[in-house]
Structures are given as C-alpha cells and as structure tokens.
C-alpha cells in the first residue's frame, strides 16, 4: 500500500469519526445509559377528594431510560412513556371513570410522555431537569428536581442506579376540567425508578 492510499484511508476514517461525534448525542458518547426496571420502579400520584381527604393511585405500565454523563452533566437526559390506561387507584369503577373522556381519555390519548431538554447539576446527588410533559394530548414544559437515591451492583453483577422526583401539575392546564369541586386541581406525582446499565439489559432484571 503506497503512502497516498494510506493517507486517503486515514482521512476517510478521521472524517467518519468526526461526523459521528456530531451526529451522536453527547450522552451516547460519554454518558451511561440506564434502562428503567419497572419491577423495581413506581409512578404514583395524589389528588384531593372534595377537600376532605386524598386519593392515591399509580400507573402500572411504563418504560423509560435515563443517561448520566458524569463529566458533562448538562448532557444527561431522561425519557419516560406511561400507558394512561394502566391507572390504578384500587377501585375498578373509579379507574374506569378516570380512563374516560372526562379525565385521561385513555382511548384517544393512550400514552403520557416526558422527554428532557436540559439538565443542570445542583450537587453530587441532585440535578434540575427541564423537559416536555405530554398529557391528555397537551404538551407543557416542566422543571423537576431529580434526586439520586443510590447506585451499585445487584447480586447478578448488574450495575443499577436509583433516582426519584416529586412534582405537582395542574390538571386544568392539560385540559382536564371535569368535577372541579370534587377532584383537586393540583396533582402530585412521585416517580421513583431503578435503572439498569444498558450493557447489562439483556440479563436477568429482577432481584426481589
């Protein structure tokens, strides 16, 4: 192979590397991507009932991932998808009503999503994440504080990391205005998840 051919190969290879560096997101290049383990994660909510008490519930069907970039925290990201029809308040009749057009309208708007846009490190165990929450077919920008709960290897050697956030949304801002005197305007969400480092994703996910 002559020197001109070697130089040409080097230039092409270098161009591909530089091109990929611009195409791939920073989190994919330098961060660690964790897949949410739904068996050890929860999406909970709380809403006032007639100002007399609180009703609690959860969503049972969801998926997501988050990327942690330790060197460049601003490149970290979070994505979640929740099946609206998986709402569960422990009462079948109430759940059926919550899935109806009066509230979530789960048939027309089957998924609730969150996708981050910006991340800012606050300290060693917390970050502020700004993103788009789409609920009931309406998208709004929300900012949440994410707390790191812990990290380490499980008995199968898989690397895990736990994060949690609590924030409040106004249901009327997402077009859900039914029964304002009975169902609270403010809905508190508690999202607590364990993620498995993606390279370990294909191995056993449960560790009861």
N, C-alpha and C positions, 0 to 999 in steps of 0.2 A: 504494500500500500504506500503510495507516494505521499509527500508532505501536503500537497494540495488537497488530496482526498481526505486525509486526516483532519485538516483544518476545516473542511466543509462539514464533516461529521460532527466535529466539536461545536461549530456554530449552530447547526441544526439542533443538537442536543441542548445547548445552552438556551436557545430560543424557546424550546418546548418547556424547559424548567421555568423560565421567566414567565412564559404565558400561563402556565398552571398556577404560579404564585399569584397572578392577578385574578384568575378565574375562580379558584377555590376560596371560600371564606376563610378568614384568619383562624376561626375556631377549629376548622377542619385541619389546618396546617399545624397549629401549635397547641390546641386545646385537647382536653379529654372529653369524649362524648359518652354520656350515660343514658341508657335506655331505662325508662321507668318500669319498675317491678310492681305491677298493680296488686299483686298478692300481699305486698307489704307497704301499700300506699293508701291514702284516703283523700277524698274530696267531700268535705262536709259543709253544711250551711245552717244558718239560724235566722229565723224570722219571727217577728212579734205576731201574736194572735190576739186581736182586739185590744191590745194594750194591757192584757191581763196576764199573759204568760208568753213563753217562747216555744215555737215548734222547731224541732231539729230534723235534719234529713241528710241524705248523702246521694252521691251518684256512684253507681256500681260498675259502669263500663267506661273506661277511659284509657288513653295511651299518651305517651309523650316522651320527650328526650330533653336533655339539657347538656350544654357544652361548657366546660370550665376551663378557662385559659388563665393559668396562674401568673404567667409573665405579663400578659396584656388583658387585665380583667374586663376592659371595655369591649373585648371581642367575645365575651361569654354570651350565651343565648339560652332561651327556654322556649319550648313549643309543647302545647297540650291540645288534645282533642277529646271531648266528652260527649257521649251519646245522651241526648236530652231525655230519651225515653227510659233511661236507666235510673231515673229519680226514684228515691225510696225514702218514705217518711214513716214506714211501719204501718201504714193504713192504706189498703188497696183502693178504697173509694176516693180518698183524698189524692192519692197518686194519679189515679185516672183523671181527676179534675185538673191537676197540675200539668198533665201532658196535653190537655185540651187547648183549643184556641183562646180560652180565657187567660191562660198563662203562657207556658212554654211553647205551645203549638208544635209539639214534637214531630208531628207528621210533616208539616211544611218546613220546619227548621230542625232537622234531625241532629245537628251537631252544634256544640258550643266550642269555640276555639280561642286560644291565646297564643300569640306569637310576639316575642320580644323584638324591640327595635334598638334599644340602648341599654347598656349595663354600666353601673358605676360602683366600684368597690368602696364600702364605707369603713370597714375594718377587717380583721382577719377572719371573722365569722359571719359577716353580713354584707349584703350588696343591695343596691337600689336598681330595680329593673323597670323600664318603661316599655309598654307594648300595646298591642291592639287586642281587645277582648271583643269577640263577636258572639252575641247572644240574642236569640229571637230575631235573627236576621239583621241586627243593627250592630255596627262596629263603633267602638269608643276607645279612646286612648286612656289607659290607666297606668298608674305608677305604684308598684308594690315593693315592699322591703322583704327580701329573702334572707332567712337565717340558716346558716349551716348547723345541722344537728350533730353530725359525726361522720367519720369515714374509717374504712378498714376492710380487711378481708373476712369473708364468711368461712364456715367450716369446709367449703369446697374450693377455697382459694380464690374466689371471685372478689374483685375489688368493688366495694359499694360506697355510696355517698348519700347521705340523707339531708334534705333541705325542707324548709317549711315557710309558709307565708300566710298571713291573715290580713284580709282587707274587706272593705264594705262597698257595695254598689247600690245605686238607687234603681229599683226595678222600673219605675216610670220612664227613666232615661233610655230603657231598652224596649219601650212600647208595651209594657205590661201594667195596665192601669185598673184591672178588674178588682172589685171589692176593696177600695182603699181604706174603708173603715174597719175591715176585718183582718186584712193581711198587711203587715208592716211594709212601709216604703223602703226601709233600709234592710238589705240582706247581707249578712256577714258570712264570708267564705273563709274556710280554713282548709288549706291544701298542704298536705304533708306527704312527701314521697321519698322512697328509696330508689336510687338509680344503680344499675349495674354497668360497669365499664364495658363499652360496646364490644371490645375484643373477646369478652367472656360471655356475650349474649347467648351464644348457641348452647351453653352448658346448662346444667340444672339450675333453675331460677329460684326455687323455694328453699327456705331454710327456716322451717317452723320452730 
